Amino acid sequence: MRAVYRKELRTFFSSMVGYIFIGFVLLIAGIFITMTNFRQGYPNFEYSLGSVSMILLFVVPILTMRIFAEERHSKTDQLLYSLPISVKEIVLGKYFAALTVFAIPCAVMCVYPIIMSFYGKISFTSAYGAMVGFFLLGASLIAVGEFMSSLTESQLIAAVISFAAMLVIYMMSSLSMLIPATASASYIAFAVVILLLALLIYYMTKSYWTAFAAAAVLELILAVFYFTGSARFEGLFSKTISTLSFWSRLDNFVFGIFDVTAVVYYITVCAVFMVLTVQSVEKRRWS
Amino acid sequence: MIEVKNLTKKYGSNYAIDHLNFNVKSGHIYGFLGPNGAGKSTTMNIIAGCLAATEGTVKINGYDIYEEPIKAKRSIGYLPEFPPLYMDMTPYEYLRFVAEAKEVDRGLVDEKIEQVMQVTGITDMQDRLIKNLSKGYRQRVGIAQAMLGEPEVIILDEPTVGLDPKQIIEIRELIKSLGTNHTVILSSHILSEISAVCDYVLIISKGKLVAQDTLENLATHYTSSSTVRLLVSGDEGGLRMAVDTVKDSITDFTYGQDKDEPQYLAAEIRVPRDTDIRAQLSTALVENGCTILSMTTESLSLEDVFLMLTQDSYDDDEAASREADALPAAVSELSEDETEPDESLTYDSLLSAGYENVGLKDDESEDEADEDEEDFRDYEPDLEALEAAEAEEKAKAEAEMAARLRKREQPAETSQPRKKQDEGEYRSLFTISDDDKGEDNK
């Protein structure tokens, strides 16, 4: 794993990607912090961090697009497969390398509250608490991006689908508001999501039966729940979605609360996408 | 060392490799030979753990490549068909990464890298970016990568493809020198390469292993006999009687009406190499009232053996479908105990395929038979070029020819009436070999 990690880290900085990513994050962070904290005199670092979090949507795909897509494109993945390292180590090595690149601007941003403290009273705990939330949000998005990169051998497609996926995640909570709060609407929305999930399963496994069985079982469970007590479904969909949204999870941190459930949530997301990535890379050996 | 059992890889309903079985023992250079698309790369990918098999097992030093991939992979250095190089790294950085991944001892990393760079001759290039290196040097970096970690087996997939002749020789020398410390498996579709480097050959075709032996054994086994081809004008009885006079020195005899010129008889007589029956035969033929229109001998080179073996398996499908309508055109008369049914006349078929490509359809009448031959002589360079360059592309066409020929080759269990159009084919296959091998006889 260490070999992959070091190689990957070196690749980030031998190409422009690492520098562009770090520079861009710092530029946007600098602008927001200058505007909010220095020009307007807000003492809350975490507010500006909340605004800065939006740009991760644009820069994380740039960081993650090449992780697997390029290996596949240049056929260097064959080397990785033939080396005595497991796919898990490859995926984790690459993930931690990307995480390290992301940690650099985060570390620089940790200096801002100290600078701010020269000019007024700053709550360091809420500032750094928010910083942890910000880093975890980034870590989850990198995990999503790495997974997307493992699906294709074109970096461009990897970047586009990562961006699309992150955009959906970003707008998820506002989009879910469009769905009426009635129980039946919730039920239909869940049913559609299950079908989409089945499609994804089919794409991953290329087996009609697995996808069909998964869809059938989930739809059945959903139907049983709905018909035994439809009242539970009122507004459930939008509630579920906003619980799942990455960004709304950051809100608590921005308001100065260190939300442990959010920390657990982010770490879970990372783990899930790591597992998916391992599966997706493993699968390539079978096709 | 490496045990391959029942290895199968299916893509959809197509078999990329079909129940392969072989063992690799330490201390040899193995050549994996086969035409393009025969399944060489697939097999090597599976052995190296880059691809999963549909069925079957690969064991390396007793470790199954799926069950204990890490342990198995430690004994393998693999260079895929496209060297998996990171273009933005220098050879040193690249080798360092590989050495770390192969868990070469920390303190020894630099020393080992230095060592493989020296062996592969890339020491001077170690600080240039790989993307700026020539193909030959890239290949060397790839080989250096495979050598790192001192694996017992080094697998090289077509390591000389795309190199210039000088580089090819250098890489071959390098592979030979690797053979002294490692077991090397080398794949190629070029026989001369295999025969220059390897001491054991596995010939694979259409995913099936068609032969495995040492080079010497293959050579003695398959090239021990030569074939005399005849085109005579006369009756069957005369021909048989004439051949009877040399009965003792021949191993097989088949004849039939010629394809293009049905009024003549075409015959093939197989004799042990170094036996010359031509003088005796021609006298006997004349005495029995047959006029010799042409007589040639040919013996198989290793190249022919390769082509023959690899084409045979292409026939299988077609052969099966032809079984019904193809009538044996030849009658076997003499003892067949030494005859290998596999020793078909594919070489001819190849030539005739090439021959058809030049548009030299043999549709001239019998009167021009001699002229015919002269025409061919003029085309000889063309034929040779074609043979070399288009051999693979024309595999299909050749295979078809081979199938037909093989039908003829198989001794008929029952002598059935011969079909005219069938013999017509025979003739066309025949004439080329007359021409091509004519030189050897003179």
Interface residues (C-beta under 8 A of the other chain):
Chain A: R2 A3 V4 R6 K7 R10 T11 S14 S15 S74 K75 T76 D77 Q78 L79 Y81 S82 L83 P84 I85 S86 R285 W286
Chain B: N45 A48 G49 C50 L51 A52 P69 I70 K71 K73 R74 I76 Y78 P80 F82 P84 L85 Y86 M87 D88 M89 E93 F97 V98 E100 A101 K102 E103 Q145 G149
